[in-house]
Amino acid sequence: MFTKKPVCFNERFYYNAGLDIIDSLIYVCGYMNGGVCIAKADLKSDNIDYLPIELTSPARGFCKTENGYAVVSGLYDTEANKPRNILYILSESGEITQTIDLTSYINEEYKIYLWSANKNVYIVNGNGCVEADVAAGASKLLFDTSNIGTLLSFTPTNDVPLLLIENQYGARQLFDCAASGRLTENTVYVRDTVKTAKQIFVRSGSDLLIYNNSGIYHSKDSDMRLILSWSSSCINKDKILDFIAVNDAQFAMIYNDDNRPCLYYLSAAENQEDMIRTVIHVSYSETGAGSIPEAAVQFNSRSDKYHVICDEAAAAFGETDISAASQLSEFDKSILKGDIGDIVVFNSNYEKYAEKEIFLDLYELMKEDEDISKNDIFPCVLNSLEYKGHLYAAAPYFRIKTLVGKESNIPIKTGGIWDGSAVIELNSSLSENQRLTAAINREYFTNMLLMYSAGAYIDFDNNKCSFNNEDFISLLKYINEIPEENDLAGDFGKTGIYRNDTCLLYSATLCNIPDYFAVKYRFGVDEPLNFVGYPSPDGGKAVVAPYNYYAISSESAVREGAWEFIKFLMTEYLTLNSSDMNSNIPTLKPFFDKWVEMQQSYKYIFEDDTAFYYPDLGLGNSFPPGYTLEITDALANEFLNYIESVSVGRMIPNTIYEIIGEEINRYFSGSITAEKAAEEIQKRVGVYLAEQG
């Protein structure tokens, strides 16, 4: 365990260039009062001294030298019409003692790193390193790694640069750089120890400190030991702007805390027992948002009893389709076997997992909880998550998917008999130039039936189904007549086809109040609408789509702690995570007003012909001009009333989805009739349900 000691800068000082540390003194290069400034923080006294430098252009690189400092700062050459990069050698008092022009070596696309040794300064930029002879005021290219690979890290050791290079095959290797600039592969350190490294800090001899996505490792020969875990120390690695190691017990970093760079000094905790907390393991699939590790960092920084460690079980972001599918398949198998953490986070297959009863019933935890009860959750969310009276997962926020049309065109009220027959009847009444909706072709309607309507033909509580009926058969026959392509698909987002009744229905996904208003705007702001939902034998049904499901393993020994983390996600974290909050609806009713206030802080501009909207940031550059929305309490209450009145359909388990899809495709191909398809679906799904009972 490590403790973080913040070093608070003057509010006018901003980090932008570099970080160095010598003994108990941390040197940070930034910008203050219109010029370059070096902050010197004394960890023993907590004092910070500021040394202003007579340079008005922000620094791009920085290091401490034996007798002062080295700073690279850019100037713009108006005659050459390009930037110049100058190395300034400074005395301890900040006076400029030497300048060396580095313009011919610097690539503006890459960051600049500096290091000082043997009274010379070394400048690393991109794949190259420049040696600046301070005494002579000259410079030369020391090496370029382009023919080997990409230079990731440059670290001095015994006055010999040690390079971490990723070759063309993705493997990471260490190279030594001779005084002549010649590179030779380093064989002292075991290659496997650097295969995940992002940066290397040399300690001594064969010891390495390795920085990677998990934390800092101490490596000696082939032995790897984690000494600083980002998760355990409540550090979001993506917010680290600069990092430096003194030894394996002391580090310093520049951290982007609340959008302002701050300096932190990290040291091993003196009393480890005082910092011991119950560990909660979270297994999840990374989608690229990074929201789960970020939530863990926020939770860990606030809890003195529990500590969340995130175990990335699959990565669906930045991977090939085959690799992502393989990882997700293995994650699915692990979930079904119970080989998971205390909490598992997933975004599909909820019904399949609920059938297996591998998760804890959260209702049991709510009975003993004073903060959250069943009545605090929107009914539409509960109805979508309940499985035979149990709640096996929670969803901090959700979206609503539904079909919408004008009341004058769709007179059936939500919850009425908006079934397959009603859809067919409405379609038969259309003129030659009208369509039900621009989005509907045969593939779309088939998926809609499978995902949103088929669940209404199943009685999950009693493990029975009713596919072999006239309504379902008529719906199959209707879908088979729908064209493969829709000639209005390209106009799906245009407002005109909905206002003039060319298209009667719009398939909407509601993530927030502006989305709700966008549907009204699409048909006409004052036009009465019917959020009719997707057709089913029980009437129109909307679908609640959680952003993620959070479940607690029935085998977890720390279920109370796991529940505390899920509660944090459903409550306090929502106020900290504005991006997810603005693009999803909170599950808990007590947080609805707070959610509304966040959206009311902006005005929204709607483009006239598309209903596309964007927040007005007050910059005076709104283009193209359009309708301006200010979210009123009345509009917010209207949306709240809609959420509370939504009749929810149930998404079907993946096995049933596949059964129906197989038989429907046989019917579409002409192999069987619609009646035979319904009969086979009834038989196969019936067998499956009986097995589950």
N, C-alpha and C positions, 0 to 999 in steps of 0.2 A: 504494500500500500504506500502511496505517495501523497503528500499534502501539497496543495497549491497555495502559494503566497502571492497575492496580487501586488504589483508595484504600480501605484497610481501616478500617471503622468499629469502634468498641467493640461487643462482642458484645451489649450491652444496648440498643444504638441501632437503631431500626427506621425506615426511610423510610416515609412515608405521605402526604406532602402536596405537595411541590414542589421545584424545582431552579432555581438561578440562578447566574450566573457573572459576575464582574467581574475583568478582568485575570487574574491567576494564582490568584484566590480563588474557590472553588466553595462555594456555600451550599446546604445541604440541610436541609429541615424534616422532622422525624420525631418519634418518641416514645421517651422514655427515663426510667427510674426513676419511672414513674407520671405523667408529665406531658409537655407539648410541649417539644421541645428542638431547637435549631438547631445543626447541625454546620458548622463553617467549615474547609474543607480548603485548605491552602496548598500548591500544586503545586511551588513552588520548594524548600520545606523538608520536604515530606511530613508536616508537623505537622497535627493536627486538634484544634481547640478546640471544646468543647461549651458552649452557652449555654442553661441551663435556663430555661424560662418558667413563670410561675405560672398555667398553664392545665392543668387535668386532662383536659378533653375533647380527643380527638385533633384535630389540625388537618386542615382540608379543602382549604385553599388557602394559597399562600405566594408572596411575592416580596421581593426586596431593594429598599429605598427609598433615597433620597438620604441620609437621616439615621438609618436604622435598618432596620426590617422591617415587613411587613404580613402578618398571619395571620388567616384565617377559621377559626373554631372553633365547633362546635355545642354548644348546651346544650339540655336537654329541659325545656320549660315544662310542669310538672305540672298547673297550673291550666287552661291552654289545651289540654293533652293533645296537644302537637305539638312538634317540634324548633324551636329558635331558632338562627339563624346570625348570629354577631356578627363584625364586622371589628375586629380589634385592631391599633392602630398602636403599634409598639414602638420604643424608643430603641436605640442601639447596644449598651447594656448589658442590654437585655431588659426594661426597665421599661415598663409600659403607660401610654401618654400620651393615648390617645384610643380611644373605642369608638363604633361606628356599627352600628345594628341593620339587617341586610339580609334579615330573615326574609321580608318580603313579596315579595322579588325572586327568592329562591332556589328552584329546583326540585330536590328531593332525589334525583331519578333521574339527574342529570347531575353530572359532575365540575366542580370550580371552578378557574378559572385566574385568576391575578392579574398585573397589570402596573402599574408606577409611572412617571408622567411629570408634569412641571409641578407637582410636589409633591402631586398627586392620585393616587389609586389606582383602577384600573379592574378590575372583577370580571366575568369572562365565565362564564356558566352557561347551558348549553343554547343557545338561539338569541338570548339577550339579553345586553346589556352594561350594567352599572351603573357610573356615575361617582361616586366617593366624594370629596367635598370635605373633606379632612383638617382644614383650618383651621376650617371652619364646623361640622364634625361632622354634615354633611348628605349626602344621597345622592339620585340621580335616575336614571331609566332613560335611558341614552344612545341606545340603538337596540335594535330587535328585527328579526331577519331572517326571521321566520316567513312573511311575505308574499312573500319572494324564494326561500327554500330553507333548507337545513340549514347552519348555521355549522360549518365543519370546523376552521378555524385563525384565530387572532387575533394579528396581529403589528404592533408599533409601527414606524413608519418616519418619521423627521423629526418626531416627536411627533404623527403622524397615523396612526390605526389602519388597517392593511391587512387586509381580511377575505377569506378563502377560503371561498366558499359553493358548495354543490352545489345546483343548481336542481331543479325538479320533473321535469325530463327527464334528470337524471343528469349534465349538463354542469357543469363547475367554472369559476367566474368569480371575478375579483378585484374588490373594491369598496373605495373610500376612504370614511372616515367623517369628516365635518366636525365642528367643535367643537359644532355644534348637534345632532349625531347624525344628520344627513341622509346617506344612502348614495348614492354615485354610482359607476358602473362604472369601474374603472381601465383606461385604454387605453394606458398607458405600456408595460406588460408584454405580451408576445405571449400570447394566450389559449391556444394549443396547448401552451405550456410547462407549464401547470398542470393538464392534463386527467387526469393520474394522481396528482397531488400529494395527500398526506395532511396536510402541514404546510408552511408557508412561513417562511423566515428571510430577511429583507432584509439585504443586504450594504451596498450604496450605489448611488445613481443607478439605473440600469436593471438592476443585477445582483440576481439572486435565488439563494438556496440552497433547493432543493426536496427535501423528504423524501417518499419513497414506498416501495413494496414492494421495490424493487431496491436502494435506497441513497440517498445524497445527491448531487444534481446541482447543478452551477453553471450558471445560465442567464443569458445576456446577449443581449438582443434575441431572435433566433430560434435562437441556438446553445445546444445542451444538451450538457454534458460531465459524465460520471460521475466524481466525485472520491472517493466512499467507497462501495464495494460491500459489502453485508452479507455475502455469501458469501465474498468475497476476504479480508475481515477477521475471518472466523470468528464472525460475529454472527448469532444467530437473532432476526430482527426481532420475532417474536411474544413474545419475552421482554423487550423494551424497555418499561420502565414510564414513563420520562421521558427527554427528549432536548433538548439545547440546543446552539446553535452560537455560537462566538466569531467565527470567520471560516472561510474555506474550507480551513483546515489544522488547526483545533482544534475539538474537540467534547467534550461531556461527556454521560454517560448514566447512568441508574439501570437496572440490568440484573438480572433475576430469575435469579440464578446459584445452582443447587442449592436452589431454593425459598426463597432468602433474598436480598432486594434488596441489590445491591452497587453502588458508585460506580466508574465507569471514566472515565478521561480519555484521549481519542483524539487522536493527533497524527500528522502525516505522517512516515513513516520517514525518518531522515536518510540512511541508506545503502540505497537501494532494491535494489541488486544483491544484498545479503546476504539479502534476503527473497524473491528470485526462486525460484519452484518450478515444476515442470512442471505445466501445467494439464490437468485431465481434465474433459471435458464429459459430463454425465449428462442424457439426454433422458428425460422421464417424464411420466406423467399424474397430476395431483393429485386425490386422492380426498377430501380434507378432513382427512386425518390429519396431514399435514405431516411425516411420518416421514422422507422422503428429504432434504428440506432440513436437517432436524435432524441426520440422520446425517452430512451433508456438513460441517456446522459442527463436530461432534465429531471427525470425521476430520481436518479442516484444522487444528484446534487441537493435534493430536498428531503430525502429519506435517511434517517439515522438508524433504521432498523433493518431495511432490506436493500439488496443490491442486485440489479438486473445485469446479466451478461447475455449478449446477443450471439446466437449461433446461426450464422448464415448457412441454411441447408441447401439452398439453390439460388442461382442468379439468372433471372430471365432478362436481364439488361446487359447489353454489351456482349452477349453471347450469340453464336449462330443459332438458327432455329432448331437444328438437330441437337446441339449441345444443351440448349435451354429445355427442350422437351425431355431429354434424357434426365437432366437434373430434377425437373419437376416430377417425373415419373418415380424416381428414386425417393423423393421427398414424400410422395403419396404413399409409397410402400412403407416408409418409416412410420408415417402417421398411423396407418392401419395396423402395424405391428406394435404400436405403442412405444417405438424406439425414438422418443422425442423429448423435448425439454418439459419444464413445468407448464409453460404456455406455448401453444402453437398458433401461428398466424398464417392464414391462408385466404384465398379469394375465390375458391370454387369447391365443388364437391361436398358442400355442407351436409346435404341430405344423406349422402353415402356414409359419411362419418357418424351422423346422428343415428343411423340404423344400427351401427356397430356398438353404440353406447360406450365409446372409448373416452368420452369427455365427461367432466363433472357437470351435474345439473346446477346451473348458476342460481336457480330459484332457492336452493338450499342455503347458499351463502347470503342471499338477499334477506332471508328470514331473520338473520342475526345482525343485519347491517342497519345502522342508524342514518346513513347518508343517502343510500339509493334503495328504492323499493320498486316493485313491479309497476306501481301506478305512476312512477316518474317517466316511464318509457312510452313513447308514442305507440298507440295500439297497432298501427299498421306495421311497425317494426316487430313488435311481439308476435303478431299473426304470421309474419314471414319467417320468424326464427323458431317458433315453438314446434316441437316435434313430439306428438302424443303427450302433450301436457308438460313437456320438459323444455328447458332452455339450455342447450348445450354450447352456445356461443353468444358472445356479445358483439355489437357493432357500434363503435363510437359515433359514426355518422353514416349517412346513406343518401341515395338518390331515388327519385321516382320516375319510372318509365310508364308512359300511357299514350293512348290515342285521344285526340281532341278535335272537336268540330263545332260549327255554329249550332246553337240550339234550333234554329230554323231548319237546318238540314238534318240534324241528328236529334230528334225530339225525345229519344229514350233517355231517361235519367240514369246516372251511375247507380248500379245495383239492381236495375230493372232487367228485363229480358233482352239484353244485348248479346245474342248467341249467334251461332253459325247461320241460322235461318234468317236472322235480322240483317246480317251482313250481305247475304245473297240477295235478299229482297231489296236492300238499299242499292246494291250494285246494278240490279236489273232495271232500276228506275232512272239510271243516269242517261243523259243525252249522249250523242256520238262524241262530243268534244269534252265530256267530263270524265274524271277518274276518281276513284275512292281516295287515293293519295299518290303523290309523285314518287314515293319511295317503294310502293308495292309492286314487285314482280313475283314470279312463282317462288324463287329461292327465299325472298324476304318473307313472304306469307307463310311458307313452310317452317322457317325458323321461328317465326312468331307463334305459330301453332304449337310447335314442340316446346319452346321455352316458356311461353306465357299462358297458353290456353289449355294444354293437355292435362295439367294438374287438376283442373276442375272435373275431369271425368274419373277421378280416383278418390276413394274414401280411405285416406291413409290410416285413420283411427281404427277402422274395422277391416283393413287389408282387402278391400273390394274395389272393382272398377266397372265402368259402364261405357266401353267404347263401341260395343255392338248395338248402336242405336241410330235412328234416322238422322239426328242432328249431326253427329260426327261423320256419318257417311256422306251427307249432303255437303258438309264442309270440305271433305276430301275431293268430291267431284268438282266443287267450285274452284279449289286451288289448282286442279289439273287443267282447268280452262284458262287460267291466268297466263298471259304471255311471258316468255322467258325474259324479255326486256321491256322496260317502260319508257315510252317516248317522251315523258316529262321528267325523267330522272335528273336531267341536267338543271331543271328549274326548281329542284327540291327546296332550296333555301330562299327563293324569291317570295315576296309578300303578295304580288299581284294575283297569282294563281289561286290563292286562298281567299282573298278579298272578293274576287269576281266569281267564285264558286266553280272554277275549273277543277280544283281538287277540294274534296269535302273533309278529309281527315289529315291531320298532321301527327306524325310520330314524335312525341316530345320526351326529352330527358330533362327533368327538373332538378337542378343542383342548388339553386338559391332563389332569392326573390326576383332579381333581374331576369332569370330564366323564365320564371312564371309570367312576368310581365311581357317578355318577348313573345310568348305564345299569344297573349291578348293583342299585342301590337301586330302580329303576323296576320290575324284575321280582321283587325280593326279594333282600336282601343275600347270603343263603346259597344262592341258587338257582344251580346250574351253568348257564352260558350258552354259547351257540355264536355267535361273531361270524362269521356265515356268509358275509357279503358279498353282492354283487349277482350274479344268475345269469348264467352264460355256458357255452358248450360245454366249457370247460376247468375248470369248477368255480367256486365262489364267488370273487369278486374284490372287494377293497376299492379305494377310489380315494384316492390321495394328492393333495391340493389345496394347492399352494403359495400363500402369501399374495401374493407377487410373484415374477416371474422377473427375473433380472439377467443380461444377456448383453453380451458385448463385440463391438463391430463388427469384422468381419474386415478393415476398412479402417483401423482405429485405428493410429496411429503410436506410441501410448503404452500398449500392451497390458499391459506389466508394472505400470505405475501403476494402470491400470484394475483389474487383478487384485488389487492391494493394497487397493483400496477395497472390492471384493467380499469379500475375506478379512476385512476389518475388520467388515463387516456380519454375517458368519457367526461371528465370534468375540467380540472385545472389545465391540462395540456391543450385543450381546445382554445383557451384564451392566449396561449403562447404560440400556437401554430396557425397563423392567420391564413396561410395559403390553402391548407386543407379546409379550414373553417369556411372560407368564402366560396369554395367549390363543392361543398357537401352540406347536408342538413344535419344538425346535431340530433342524436337519438333521444337525449333527455329533455323533457319539456321545460324544466327549470332553467335551462341554458338558452332557450329560444330567444328571450328578450335580449340577452347579451349578444347573441348572433345577429339579431336585427340591428342593434346599435352599430356593430362593426360595418354592416353594409350601408347603413344610413350616413356613414362618414364620407361617402362619395356621391357624386351625381353620375348618371350613366347616359351616354350618347348612343342613340339607336339610328343606324343608317336607314334611310327611307325605304329602299327597295329590297332589303335583305333581312331586316330584324336583327342583324348582327350588332352587338353592342360592345362598348368598352368604357372603362371608368374615365371620367373627366378629371384629370390631375391638376386642373387649374393653370395649365401652361399657356393657354390662349391659342393653341394650335389644333383645335378640334376640326378634323377634316376627314371625310366629307361632312357637311352640316346635317343635322337630323333632329329627331325628337329627343328632348332632354328629360330624363326621369329623375325625380327626387322621391326616394322611398318614404312614403307616409306611413303613419301608424295604421291607417285604414287599410292600405294595401298589404301591410304585414299581417294584419288580423285576417284579411281575406285569404291569404296563403295559409295561415295557421288553421283556419276553418276547413280549408281543402284537405290539409294533411290529416286532420282528425276525422275527416269523413271518408277517407279513401278506403275502398273495398279492395282487399289484396288477394291476388292470385298466388298460387304456390308453384314454385319452380320444381320440376320433377328430378328425381335421382338420375344420374348419368346412365345407369343400366336401362331404365325405362326409356330414356331419350334415344338410346341406340336401338332398342327394339322397335319403337314407333318409326324411327327414321328408316330402318331397313325395310319394313313392310310398305311404307309410303313410297319408297323408291321402286320397289317391285311393282306397285300399282302404276306409277308414272311411266315406267318402261313398257307397260302393256302386258306384263307377265300374269297379273291377276286383276280381278275387278275390285272396285271400291268396297263392295260388300265383303269380299274375301279378305281384303286387307284389314278391315275392321274386325272381322272374325278372328284372324290370326293375332292381331294386337291384343284383343280381349283375352285370348287363350294364353299367350306368352306372358303378358303382364300379370294376369291372374295367378299363374304359377309362381312368378317372382314374388308377388305380394304374399302368397300363402307361405312361401319359404321364410319370409321375414317375420311372419306371425308366429 
